[in-house]
């Protein structure tokens, strides 16, 4: 549930960001990008076009006066752009409530970008009451309409169990849809693959089934040359992700050879009450007692930023660990160590420490540039001589 649209359209958004000097606000970034996408391709009346021209000149009062009557008459593009003004305080006092109202009006009419912006607001609780179910609903609508940023964020919601039971298989499917056009989604998939234990097929012709039983539909066949990544297990069956085949399905455990760390990953499973759907089965996280330490803080590779609309700082490396606080988009953090798909971090500005999912972090390019420049300007080290 990620800030992907911001990254993918960063270059297009920069002119507005420079004029407004509002880089720190999540909705400013997202809304500005979305607006530029619409402004570039919208057929509209003369009043709407006059508002576009005024907006591009920075005359936000004029843009507001042109768009408001159109928005009130039901034009979704004007509703979206009016929401943009209220989200950022362009020509009007900044009002998350008004931004939500106009984003919602446009979203109800099928405006995909408005659906995505509304989902971001609801997920983050950006000046409004947090509504995770509402965020999921609007992400799904935009994701099914093909918006990669929404597909990425919906995948992360399933991955982290944000407002729903965690479901790695569904997370992979949504992230996979976005990965074709989203570098962030592809990175998320790659990180997920690195965190999962592997399993090797031992038979020469093995069925991959839709559910954990011999009566379930056969999705594909694999052989002894195939290896998958373990998602979860149930009653003598394991659900695997065959990355190269782009297939997820169940195989009987007797037909698999697991990697050395797979028994830990195949720990006790939990199922939703009254549910028999394999999609509701999720792995109960197991926190390892041995935490691999990251490099010293002076290593620039430890510097990251929160790249999700909302990230939960937990007291342990598990989804059921207590949440100590919620980190906002763009928060700078230092990675201290890692345990599987979790990262132990410290927030330099507050000193808070805890665990977050690796998927809510993005490498801090600004920090990298700063460290590179500092190293380049440092005088060369001199030795004291000797044999």
Secondary structure, DSSP 8 states (H G I E B T S, - for coil): -B-HHHHHTHHHHHHHHHHHT-TT-HHHHHHHHHHHHHHTT----HHHHHHHHHHHHT-HHHHHHHHHHHHHTT-HHHHHHHHHHHHHTSSS---HHHHHHHHHHHHHTT-HHHHHHHHHHHHHTSSS---HHHHHHHHHHHHHTT-HHHHHHHHHHHHHTSSS---HHHHHHHHHHHHTT-HHHHHHHHHHHHHS-EEEE-SSSEEEESSSSTTS-EEEEE-TT-EEEEEEEETTEEEEEETTTTEEEEEEGGGEEE-TTHHHHT--EE--TT---GGG-EE-----S--EE---TTSGGGEEEE-BSEEEEESSSSTTS-EEEEEETT-EEEEEEEETTEEEEE-TTT--EEEEEGGGEEE-HHHHHHHHHHHHHS---------
